[in-house]
Amino acid sequence: MIQKRSIFQRLIAVLIIALFTGCGQQGETFSLTDDGTWCWFSDPRAIVTENGELLTGYVTEDGSVAALSYDVNSDEKSISILNEKLEVDDHNNPAFVQRADGHFLAFYTKHHRHDLYMNVSKEAYNASAWDSAVAVNPNGAADLERFGDNKYTYANPFRLNDENDRIYMFGRWIGFKPNITWSDDGGQTWADGRVMISPMPFSGGQRPYVKYYSDGNSKIHMVFTDGHPRDEPTNSVYYACYYNGAFHRADGSSICTIDDLPFEPKDATLVYDAEQTGARAWVYDIYADDKGNPAIAYARYPTEEEHIYHYAWFDGVKWNDKKMVDSGKWFPQTPEGQHEREPHYSGGLTVSPVQEHILFVSREVNGVFEIEKWELDVKTGEWKIKPITENSENDQVRPYAVKNTDKTLLLWNSVEHYVHYTDYKTGVMLYFSK
């Protein structure tokens, strides 16, 4: 289904943004769809394709998994249903990778269920039509016997050019833990999945949450926690990086080879120690510069109603950690008289790839979550803040800065209704600056 906005609609969008950004912010914001949502642990949830189009995906209100391609220059938009009415759950949004032959792959799961799905684009360099979904299910027998729990949640695919275009994929699978698998034939077959991170002695209930970023050539960076902040009173933040067949700390020292998995959280680089502050944490984004130095966006929770955003970056020698702002409490709309089931669902924040020390955050302003651009002057320690949205009627949450581009392409969810990850009505917004 290909759609195109009229010239009138496009002019209106530009005028609206001009009104919203009179302080010098340049760019255009508009709705890609009024029916789409996502969680933030399946990425890349959006990529720029080799022919310059934006490819993203989401879960609709009826639980269908969808892919959307958009050409910023021609204004053409194509929406495809990858898996109709799969499950009403925002954990199930697709993540994308482009194969060496130009075909696109989309990966997604149900929430802690028995299948991991893949769709392949029908044509190379064309994301407007897709083959039917197939279950790839890479869980390996050896680790299943050792750790149990043959279910899937999340998918994070990355292609490494320097490893003969091997596609790595990560998610929470065997043992309720972060797992790794890979394919050397473009997704036709997969290595036996194995547990990547696990505390020892093994505990089936403790589940590290991981965010990933890859340079597409040789490295896959990851930031993760001990577990879920609801369950871990001291939920710390750790960093590791995969390259050359092994996992490494920020200083380059080795943790273990891929054959010696799993490793424990404490084996990696400690970025934030929750035991020192008593404030549990959760991770939201990671990026690395051209030198391979990582930058991390995360939140600390001194209480469930205090969501303190932090930005941490490695300068090649040491970690730096800068407090940003108390973003407010959770964004889900708690029914009156009920206890909030997900009090650690922050509005969210994301690291921009366009320039160092720029983030986009969702924080509560006058009772509504708004999107802002935060730019850090490292010399002075001061933040320069510009609004992307203002005076919104609905919450604007879960921003995602597309990483494989030199332009600002920022996506987020505009919330009409969000009570729970199984009870939502949101849309997908796009802000772009050439």
Disulfide bonds with the S-S distance in Angstrom:
none
